[in-house]
């Protein structure tokens, strides 16, 4: 049975208003927004709610969405040289710039859409109740307009690629639309997040070659498992609230066995990437980056305390460095292979 989000009673709303006053959120900041963020220093207060809807004050989301795109472009560049097709050259840099813009825009649109779907649930979760929609600082209509504007930016970026990549990109929208509802009908919403957030592992390759291959598909599978792993760590912050309101997650499913599950998820991620790298003909530098990423995964697993919300958030964010080191290995491998 799907979750039926409950509306807050008048007394609950009064309690919520009181909580916002105590935490300073009544001034417009969400409870878990980083202090001193550029959003609050550069943008006028009237734009803060929109920046928060798009999570511009929390770049980790677009970074984690961007890395599979970057990996795929760099992997395709390696493969192009290995197959004797020559170096894609400037195309690689151009595509990386496009995926950066697209990741920021589409992550922002996706977050705003997710908030539209979940704003009643967000009222019941301590970490999210001060977000723009549940706090009433943005209306549903304003959020929809903002989503449309960001989606148009994403569409402009998508149209710069070949038609195979354009169609492939449009196909991802079905998964993006489904994801916010997954927590209502499955214990594996992180899997659906992985399907959506890892789509770039297909896009980068398609943008270079105009088709998919086994290497890109295996890279996609690896990115999905990586996403399930890091988002399980993230979800442990909310597991008590999720249990109260009936929201499902792998954090609740894995429970005290989370560390063991992470060994499997991260281990399979590394194995699949190893296979993808071999199929693409990368140099030793790519494997060196993968080895470093494996060490970072091992650290996450070793120190994880699923009952420490602040640590879970820090370990989740550390996956940005994992994405960077894997990309650095692939990109340096590409440079090494250039004749």
Secondary structure by P-SEA (a helix, b strand, c coil): cccbbbbbcaaaaaaaaaaaaaacccccccccccccccccccccccaaaaaaaaccccaaaaaaaaaaaaaaaaaaaaaaaaaccccccaaaaaaaaaaaaaaaaaaaaaaaaaaaacaaaaaacccccccccccccccaaaaaaaaaaaaaaaaaaaacccaaaaaaaaaaaaaaaaccccccccccaaaaaaaaaaaaaaaaaaaacccccaaaaaaaaaaaaaaaaaaaaaacccaaaaaaacccccccccccaaaaaaaaaaaaaaaaaaaaaaaacccaaaaaaaaaaaaaaaaaaaacccccaaaaaaaaaaaaaaaaaaaaaaaaaaaaacc
